[in-house]
Amino acid sequence: MHITSFEARTARFCYPNGLTLLVLENHANPTASIYGFLKAGSYFNPPNRRGLSSLTASMLTKGTTRRSKLEIAEALESVGARISFNSNTFTVSMLGQSLSRDFGLLIETLAEELREPAFPDEELAKLRHRTIAAIRQEEEETRSRAVERLTQLIYTPDNPYYQLCADDLIAQIESISVEELGDFYAARYGAASMLLVIVGDVDTDEVHNRIGELVGDWTGADAGVINLPITPLQTAPMRAVVPMKDKANADVVIGHASQLRRSNPDYLPAQIANRALGQSTLSSRLGLKIRDDMGLTYGINSTFSESGLGDGPFMISVTVAPENIDLVVKTTVDIVEEFIEEGIREDELRDEQTSWIGGFKIGLATNAGIAGQIASAEMHALGVKHLDAFPTLLNNVTKAEVDAAIRHYFHPRRATTVIAGTLD
């Protein structure tokens, strides 16, 4: 019997130290991919230490107690392999890729960087400089400034979705020391909250044994606990302006706390609703009206930003000439209110279901894509079976469910509107 389901093809191993390993053999091409995470994201930053989790994750590739950054980079590049770490809101993700013949080198290097980071002073200085330069550059972008201000108005300063202004963030980053990186690493990094997904031209038993040898005895920090309350919806609309010099266009962001998480039972209907409203500039209601019919912008879109382990903001963002701001805001609100009143059309629902399922299947065409989807399903307690069930789940969403989600999650008359640009 030919086994085709992802659930049946994926082996699961749980080590005594809490590490979970999932392995899916795929011998279609001679490559292997790793996708993993552990709970060490910005949610766990100490007070007044924004950027600590991000700097710590980035420093993992800057040298270990055994080898310098250059030595590790040369070893990986010589075989075309790569490893990266990224700090997110709640987790640090780790990605790796290599030819299957070099997979041993890949996982040995990953384990070395995870378990033996050196945090060299000179590398932190360079990373700090690059990070601050990126913040300064982003501060010149009207959309970044509008989103930053929106988060400050709808979240409290202790919320991980609240974005500091550039000067405050830079001041904190400038003061972060190597010792603080070490302390954060000791407090947050460990196998107890770690998941590794490995997909590719590998042998399951060999991977299981080798991972056990490399990190099976790693304890480190306890598993982090995430307890972020749902942010209440604001009771009245707000409006703010962020003045910026010499900008030809302005950016407008209209949004509010979304209250949407991946665990919500109406998550799929809500996302379908957003896709039809504004996720695609080219085919969505907002794009077709404001971009195509009225010609007021080159781009407008809506998004549930980070509706995963937490409930990030719902935002509609548009770039527009300053003289058209009021017209665009009014038209946007009118379109959303019409959407709430009328609901999604059956043809829109079918189009979004077909498009989403198609994109999902295309994403599973590579080892890295499969590994990422498995890791995401595990992170949100859906299990590997979710990859098999997803197309059916999506196709079973009804118009009534989407209409209910539209009414529940979209609140244009209670939203905050932020305008960033040159408005004189």
C-alpha positions in Angstrom: 0.0 0.0 0.0 1.4 3.4 -1.0 1.4 5.8 1.9 0.8 9.4 0.8 -0.4 11.4 3.8 2.0 13.7 5.6 0.9 12.3 9.0 1.7 8.7 8.0 5.1 9.7 6.5 6.3 11.7 9.4 8.1 10.1 12.3 8.0 11.8 15.7 10.5 11.4 18.5 10.4 13.0 22.0 13.6 13.1 23.9 13.8 13.0 27.7 15.1 16.7 27.8 11.9 17.9 26.1 13.1 18.2 22.5 10.7 17.1 19.9 12.0 15.9 16.5 9.9 15.2 13.4 11.4 13.6 10.4 9.9 13.1 7.0 11.9 11.3 4.4 11.7 12.7 0.8 14.1 11.2 -1.6 12.9 13.1 -4.6 16.1 15.2 -4.7 19.4 15.0 -2.8 18.7 17.8 -0.3 17.6 18.2 3.3 16.0 21.1 5.1 15.6 21.9 8.8 13.0 24.2 10.3 12.8 24.5 14.1 11.9 26.9 16.9 12.2 27.5 20.6 10.5 29.9 22.9 12.9 32.8 23.1 11.3 35.7 21.2 10.7 39.3 22.0 7.8 38.4 24.3 10.5 37.3 26.8 12.5 40.5 26.7 13.1 42.0 30.2 11.6 45.4 30.8 13.4 48.2 28.9 15.4 45.7 26.9 13.7 45.7 23.5 16.0 44.1 20.9 17.7 41.7 23.4 16.0 38.6 22.0 16.8 39.7 18.4 20.5 40.4 19.1 20.9 37.2 21.0 19.5 35.1 18.1 21.5 37.0 15.5 24.7 36.4 17.5 24.4 32.6 17.4 25.9 32.7 13.9 28.8 35.0 15.0 31.1 32.4 16.4 31.2 29.6 19.0 33.6 28.7 21.8 35.3 26.4 19.3 35.2 28.3 16.0 35.1 31.9 14.7 32.3 33.2 12.6 34.6 33.1 9.5 35.6 29.5 10.1 32.0 28.4 10.4 30.9 30.4 7.4 33.7 28.9 5.2 32.8 25.4 6.2 29.1 25.9 5.3 29.7 27.8 2.2 32.2 25.3 0.8 29.4 22.8 0.5 26.6 25.3 -0.3 24.9 24.8 3.1 23.3 27.6 5.2 21.9 28.2 8.7 20.0 31.2 10.1 18.3 32.2 13.3 15.5 34.7 13.5 13.8 36.2 16.6 10.1 36.6 16.2 7.4 37.8 18.7 7.3 34.6 20.7 9.9 32.2 19.2 13.3 32.0 17.7 13.2 30.2 14.4 16.1 28.2 13.0 16.5 27.3 9.4 19.0 25.1 7.7 19.5 23.6 4.3 22.2 21.4 2.6 22.8 18.6 0.2 21.9 15.3 1.8 25.5 14.2 1.7 26.5 17.2 3.8 23.6 16.9 6.3 25.9 15.7 9.0 27.9 18.9 8.8 24.7 20.9 8.9 23.2 19.5 12.1 26.6 19.4 13.8 27.1 23.1 13.1 23.5 23.9 14.2 24.1 22.1 17.5 27.4 23.8 18.0 25.8 27.3 17.4 22.9 26.5 19.7 24.9 25.0 22.5 28.2 26.9 22.4 27.7 30.5 21.4 30.7 32.7 22.3 29.0 36.2 21.9 32.3 38.0 21.0 32.4 41.7 21.9 33.6 42.8 18.4 30.8 40.9 16.7 28.2 42.5 19.0 29.5 45.9 18.2 29.2 45.3 14.5 25.7 43.8 14.8 24.6 46.7 17.0 25.9 49.2 14.4 24.0 47.4 11.5 20.8 47.1 13.6 20.8 50.8 14.4 21.4 51.8 10.8 18.5 49.6 9.8 16.3 51.3 12.4 17.3 54.7 11.2 16.5 53.8 7.6 13.1 52.4 8.5 12.4 55.6 10.4 12.5 57.4 7.1 9.7 55.3 5.6 6.2 56.7 5.9 4.5 53.3 6.2 6.9 52.2 9.0 6.2 55.3 11.0 2.4 55.0 10.6 2.4 51.4 11.8 4.7 52.3 14.7 2.3 55.0 15.9 -0.7 52.7 15.4 0.8 50.1 17.7 1.5 52.8 20.3 -2.1 53.9 20.3 -3.8 50.5 20.4 -1.4 48.5 22.7 0.1 49.2 26.1 3.9 49.6 26.3 4.4 46.2 27.9 2.7 44.4 25.0 5.1 42.8 22.5 3.2 44.3 19.6 3.9 47.9 20.9 6.7 49.4 18.8 9.0 51.8 20.5 10.0 55.0 18.7 13.4 54.9 17.0 15.3 56.9 19.6 14.1 54.9 22.5 14.8 51.6 20.8 18.3 52.7 19.7 19.1 53.8 23.2 18.2 50.4 24.6 20.1 48.6 21.9 23.2 50.7 22.4 23.2 49.8 26.1 22.8 46.0 25.7 26.0 44.2 26.8 27.6 40.9 26.0 26.8 39.8 29.6 23.1 40.5 29.0 23.1 38.4 25.9 24.6 35.6 27.9 22.1 36.0 30.7 19.2 36.0 28.2 20.6 33.0 26.5 20.9 31.1 29.8 17.4 32.1 30.8 15.6 31.2 27.5 17.6 28.8 25.4 17.1 25.1 26.0 15.7 21.9 24.6 12.5 21.9 26.7 10.7 24.2 24.3 12.5 23.1 21.2 11.1 21.6 18.0 13.1 20.4 15.1 11.6 19.4 11.8 13.8 17.7 9.2 12.6 16.9 5.7 14.6 15.5 2.8 16.8 12.8 1.5 17.8 11.4 4.9 17.4 8.2 6.9 15.0 8.6 9.8 16.8 6.3 12.3 20.2 7.9 11.5 18.8 11.4 12.1 17.1 10.3 15.3 20.3 8.8 16.7 22.5 11.7 15.6 20.2 14.4 17.0 20.2 12.5 20.2 24.0 12.5 20.3 24.2 16.2 19.5 21.5 17.7 21.6 19.8 14.9 23.5 21.7 15.7 26.7 21.2 19.5 26.4 19.0 20.9 29.2 19.4 24.6 29.3 16.4 26.8 30.2 13.0 25.5 31.1 10.2 25.9 28.5 8.8 29.4 28.4 5.2 30.1 29.3 3.3 32.4 27.0 0.3 34.2 28.7 -0.7 37.2 26.7 -4.2 38.5 27.3 -6.5 39.3 24.4 -6.3 43.1 23.7 -9.7 44.7 24.1 -11.2 46.5 21.1 -11.1 50.2 21.5 -14.4 51.9 22.3 -14.0 55.0 20.0 -12.1 55.9 16.9 -8.8 57.8 17.1 -6.8 59.8 14.6 -3.1 60.7 14.6 -0.6 62.4 12.3 3.1 61.7 12.1 4.7 64.7 10.4 7.6 63.9 8.1 9.6 66.2 5.9 10.0 66.1 2.1 7.7 63.1 1.4 5.9 63.1 -2.0 3.3 60.6 -0.8 1.7 59.8 2.6 0.9 56.5 4.1 -2.3 55.9 5.9 -2.9 53.0 8.3 -6.3 52.2 9.6 -6.5 49.5 12.3 -7.4 48.1 15.6 -6.6 45.2 17.9 -7.6 42.1 15.9 -8.5 39.7 18.7 -7.7 36.9 16.2 -5.4 34.0 17.0 -4.6 30.8 15.2 -6.5 28.9 17.9 -9.7 30.7 17.3 -12.3 28.4 15.8 -13.2 31.0 13.1 -9.6 31.6 12.1 -10.0 30.3 8.6 -13.3 32.2 7.9 -11.6 35.4 9.2 -8.6 35.0 6.9 -10.8 34.3 3.9 -12.7 37.4 4.7 -9.5 39.4 4.8 -8.2 38.0 1.6 -11.4 39.1 -0.2 -11.4 42.5 1.4 -7.8 43.6 0.9 -5.0 41.1 1.1 -4.4 41.2 -2.6 -4.1 44.7 -4.1 -5.0 43.3 -7.6 -8.2 41.3 -6.9 -9.6 42.4 -3.5 -12.5 44.8 -3.0 -10.2 47.6 -1.7 -7.7 47.1 -4.6 -10.3 46.9 -7.3 -12.1 50.1 -6.1 -9.4 52.4 -4.8 -6.6 51.3 -7.0 -8.2 50.3 -10.3 -11.5 52.2 -10.5 -10.5 55.5 -8.7 -6.8 55.4 -9.5 -5.9 56.9 -6.1 -3.0 54.6 -5.2 -0.6 52.0 -6.5 -1.1 49.8 -3.5 -3.6 49.2 -0.7 -3.9 46.0 1.4 -5.4 44.7 4.6 -3.8 42.2 6.9 -4.2 40.3 10.2 -0.6 41.0 11.4 0.7 38.1 13.5 -2.5 36.3 14.2 -0.8 33.3 15.6 0.2 32.6 19.2 -1.0 36.1 19.9 -3.4 38.6 18.4 -1.5 41.3 16.5 -3.3 44.2 14.9 -5.7 44.2 12.0 -4.5 46.9 9.6 -5.5 48.5 6.2 -2.5 50.4 4.7 -2.5 52.6 1.7 0.0 54.9 0.0 -1.6 58.0 -1.3 -1.1 61.6 -2.4 -1.7 64.0 0.5 -4.6 65.8 -1.2 -6.4 62.5 -1.6 -6.1 61.3 2.1 -9.7 62.2 3.2 -11.2 60.7 0.1 -9.3 57.4 0.5 -10.1 57.1 4.2 -13.8 57.7 3.6 -13.9 55.3 0.6 -12.0 52.6 2.6 -14.4 52.8 5.5 -17.4 52.7 3.2 -16.1 49.6 1.4 -15.5 47.8 4.7 -19.0 48.8 6.0 -20.6 47.5 2.8 -18.6 44.3 3.2 -20.0 43.9 6.8 -23.5 44.6 5.6 -23.6 42.4 2.5 -21.1 39.7 3.4 -18.8 37.8 1.0 -20.2 36.8 -2.4 -20.2 33.1 -3.3 -17.9 33.7 -6.2 -15.4 35.6 -3.9 -15.5 32.8 -1.4 -14.8 30.2 -4.1 -12.0 32.3 -5.6 -10.3 32.7 -2.2 -10.6 29.0 -1.3 -9.1 28.0 -4.7 -6.3 30.5 -4.5 -5.4 29.7 -0.9 -5.4 25.9 -1.5 -3.3 26.4 -4.7 -0.7 28.5 -2.9 -0.6 26.0 0.0 0.1 23.1 -2.3 2.7 25.0 -4.2 4.4 25.8 -0.9 4.6 22.0 -0.2 6.6 21.4 -3.4 10.0 21.8 -1.6 11.6 20.2 1.5 11.9 23.7 3.1 8.2 24.4 2.4 7.1 21.1 4.0 9.3 21.6 7.0 8.0 25.1 7.6 4.3 24.0 7.3 4.9 21.1 9.7 6.7 23.3 12.2 3.8 25.9 12.0 1.2 23.2 12.5 3.1 21.9 15.6 3.6 25.3 17.0 -0.1 25.9 17.0 -1.0 22.5 18.3 -2.6 21.4 15.1 -0.4 18.4 14.4 1.1 17.1 11.2 -2.4 15.8 10.2 -3.3 19.4 9.6 -1.3 19.4 6.3 -3.5 16.6 5.0 -6.8 18.1 6.3 -6.2 21.7 5.3 -7.6 21.7 1.8 -10.8 20.0 2.9 -11.1 22.3 6.0 -10.8 25.3 3.7 -13.2 24.0 1.2 -15.8 23.4 3.9 -15.9 27.0 5.1 -19.3 28.4 4.3 -20.5 31.9 3.4 -22.4 32.1 6.7 -19.2 31.4 8.6 -17.2 34.1 6.7 -20.0 36.6 7.1 -20.0 36.0 10.8 -16.3 36.5 10.9 -16.5 39.8 9.0 -19.0 41.2 11.5 -16.9 39.9 14.4 -13.4 41.1 13.4 -13.8 44.3 11.2 -14.7 47.5 13.0 -14.0 50.5 10.7 -16.0 53.0 12.8 -14.0 52.2 15.9 -10.6 52.0 14.3 -7.5 54.2 14.7 -6.3 56.1 11.6 -2.7 57.2 11.4 -1.3 59.4 8.6 2.5 59.7 8.1 4.0 62.1 5.6 4.4 65.8 4.5 1.0 67.4 5.0 1.7 71.1 4.8 
